[in-house]
Amino acid sequence: MNVLVFDIETVPDVAAGRRLLGLHDLDDAQVAQVMLNRARQDTGSEFLRHHLHRVVAIATVLRTGDRFKVWSLGEPDSSERELLERFFDGIDRYGPTLVSWNGGGFDLPVIHYRSMLNRVVAPRYWETGDDDTSFRYNNYLNRYHARHTDLMDVLAGYTPRAWVRLDEMASLLGLPGKMGMDGARVWDAFLAGEIGAIRDYCETDVLNTYLLWLRYEMMRGRLAPDAYDIECEYVRDSLRREGRPHLDAFLRAWAQGGG
C-alpha cells in the first residue's frame, strides 16, 4: 500500500481580503490585520475561515514498498497553483492512502477552495465511483472512508469534543511534536521572507503524523510490534541519510523523547 501523509501551511489571502472588504488602499500587512480583527470580532478567534487562506507550503511523507521520502512540494518560490497541482499529481501517480491530522477539518477544505480559485483539475481525487467502481465505497471525500484517513478525527471517534492537537498527541507518545514554530507564527515568518523555515516546519509536522500513523497501524493489528520497530528504524536511517539540519534536529528530539 502506498501512503502519502500531507500537511499544509497557509497565510491570509490578502487579495481576497481586498476584494471582499474593499481594502484597496492598504498594504498586505494592514489588510491581513483587518482580516484577523474581523475574524476575532465574529468568532473570538483570529482563525480565518477556510476560503480566506492561501497555501504557501505543502509537505508530504511518501511511503511505498521500496521508498520513504519527506519533502515539500515545489520550490520556495512556486505559485500556489503549482503546489496544488503537484499534490494532485501525486495522487494520480501513486493512488495512495492519504493520511493527515485534521486534514478533513482544515487542510482538504482549504485545498478544495484554493483549487477552485486556481483552476486546478483533479478528477482522480474527486472520483466517487461513477467512472471507477472501486471508489464507490472507499474514496477520498467521504469522512468515514479510509482512502483519506484523518487520524485526529478517527482516533476521536468522529467526536469533535475528543479532538487532540497534533503537538500534544505526538509529545504524549515521546515524539518531537512542534519544532521551530507553530501555525500562529507562519504569517510573520512569511512576511519576513522565511519560506524555507515554513517548509521545514511543515515537514516536521508530517513526520510526526507519519509516526502516529505507524502507531495507529500497530494498534489496529495491521502492523506487528516488531515490524513497527523495524519501520521506525528505517525512518531514522532515511532521515540520517538526508543530512538536513531540521531533520537532524527532529532525530535528536525523537531520541530524547524515547518514542
N, C-alpha and C positions, 0 to 999 in steps of 0.2 A: 504494500500500500504506500502510495506517495502522500506525504504530509507537508502542507505549506502553512506555517504559522505566520501571522501577519499582525502588524500594528501600524497605526498612522499617527503623525503629528500634524497639528493644524495651527493656523493663526487666523485672526479675524479677517474676513473678506471685506477689505475696506472699499473695494469697488462697489460691492453690493450695498455697503453702508451709505456711500454717497448717493447711489441711485434710489434707495428706498427711503432715506431720511432727508434727502435734499441738502447734503453737506458738501457742496461743490467748492466751497472756499476754504476748506480745512485741509491740512496735510494728513498723511497716513496715520501718524501717531494720535493726532487730535480726533480723527474720525473713529479710530478704534476705541478711544476713551469714551466718546459719546455712546458708541455701541455697548460697551461694557456697563456704562452708567444706566442705560436704558434697561439692560438685562437685570441689573440689580434692583431697579425700581419695580420691574414686572414680577420678578421671582424671588428676590432676596439674595440672588447669587449672580456673579459675573459670568457664569457659564452661558455661552451663546447658544441659541437654537441651531439645530444641525445644519440648516441650509446657509447659515452665515459663517461657516468655517471654510477655510481654504487649505487644501492639503499641501504641505511642504516637504513631507518625508513619508515614505512607506518602507518599513524594514520587514524582512522576511527571514525565516529559517526554512530551508527546503531539506527534507529527508526522504531520499529514495532508497532503493535497495542497496546501492553502492556509493551513496553520496550524502554528505552533510555539508551544508553551506549556510552561513549567515551573512547577509549583506543588505544594503539599502539600494532600492531600485533607482535606476538612472544615475545622473551625476548631480553634484551640488547645485548646478545652475539649470537643471532640467525643468521644463514647464510642468505645471500641474497636469496638463493633458498627457504628457509623456509618462509621468509617474503612473497615472491611472491605466493607460494603455499597456504598460509593462506588467502591471498587476494582473490584468485580464489575459494577457498573453501567456502568463504562467499557468493560469487555469486551463486555457486552451491546450497548452503543450503537455502538461503533466496530469490533468484530470484529478487533482489532489483532493484529499480531505482538508478543508480549511479549518484551522484552529485559531481561536482568538480568546482574549479575556475582555469581555464586554463588547465584542465585535457586533453582536446583534443589536445592542442598545446604542452604540455610538459609531464605530468605525464604518460598518456597512451602510447605515443610513446616510452618513456623510458622503461616502463613496458614490452612492446612488445619485444624490443631488448634484454632486460635482461632475459626475459622468454625464448627466443630462445637460448640464451647463456647457461642458466641453465637447459635446457631440461625440462621445466615446461609444463605440459599438461593441457589445459583448454578448452575443447570442448564446454561447455555451453556459455562461453564468446564469442567464435568465431562463434557461430551459427548465420546464416543469413537467415534461412528458409528452408534449404534443408531437415533437419530432423524434425524441429518443425515449422510449417507454421505460428505460431503466431509471429515468429521473422522476417518474411519476410518484414513487413512494420514498424517494430519497434525493432531494435536490438542495441547492444552496440557499433557497429562500425560506423554506419552512422552518419555523423556530424549533420544532421538535424532530427534525431530521438530522442525521449525523454527518451529512456531506459538508455542512458547516457546523462545527462543534464550538459553541461559545461556552468555554469552561466555567466562567463565572455564573452563567445562567443555569447550566446543567447541575453544577455542584450545589447551587442554592435550591434545587428542586423547582426551578422556574418561579421562585417566590421572591419578589424584589426586596422584601424586608430581610432576607437572608443573604443578600449580596455581600461580598467581601472585596476589598481593594486588592489589586494585584500585589502591591508592595507588602501588605500585611500578610497575605497568604504565603508569598514567597519567603518572607522573613521567618514566618512560623515554621516552615519546613527546612530552615537553615540555608536557604538560597540567598543570593546577594540582594534581591529587591531593587528598589530605585537607586540609580547611580548617576551622579553628576548633576542632575536637575530633575524637575518634575514638570508636569504639563502646564502648571501656572507660570513657569518661567520661560516657556518656549517663545512667547511673543517678544519679550525683552531680548532674548538671545537672537531672535530673527532680526530685530531692528539693529542689533549690534553686528550683524553680518556673520554670526556664528552658526551657519547652517551645518558645518561639519560636526560641531558639538551636538546639535539637534539630532543628526543622523546617527551618531554614536550612541546617544541616549536611547533612541528608538530601538537600536539593535540589542541593547542590553535588556530592554523590555521583552522582546520576542524570545530571547534566550531564557529568561525567567519563565515565560509562558510555555516554551517547549519542554522545559524540565518539569513543570507542573503537569503537562500533558503525559509525560512518561510515568509520573506517579499515579495519575488517573488511570492509565492503561494497566498498570500493575494492580491497582485497587480492584478493577473490574475483571481481572483474570485474563486479560489479553496479552500480558507481558509477565513472564515468570520473574521472581525476585532476582535470580542470578542473571537473567537476560537484561533486567533493568540496570543492574550494576555494570554489566558489560557495556551497555549503551551509554551510560553516564561517563564511563572512562573513554569511550570513543569520542564523545563530545569534547571532553577535556583535551584529548590528543589533537583533535581537529582545531581547537582554539589555539593551542600552543603553536601549531604549525603556521597559523595566520601571522603571529608576531605583531599584532596591532596593539597599541597601548591600552585602549579601553577594554579590549578582550583579555589582555593580561591582567588588568585590574579586576575584571569580572572573575577570572580564575582565582586570584588571591582572595577575594571576598568569599567566593564559594568554599574554598579550603578552610577559611576561618570559621564560616558558618557551620561546616560539617554536614551540609545537606546532601 
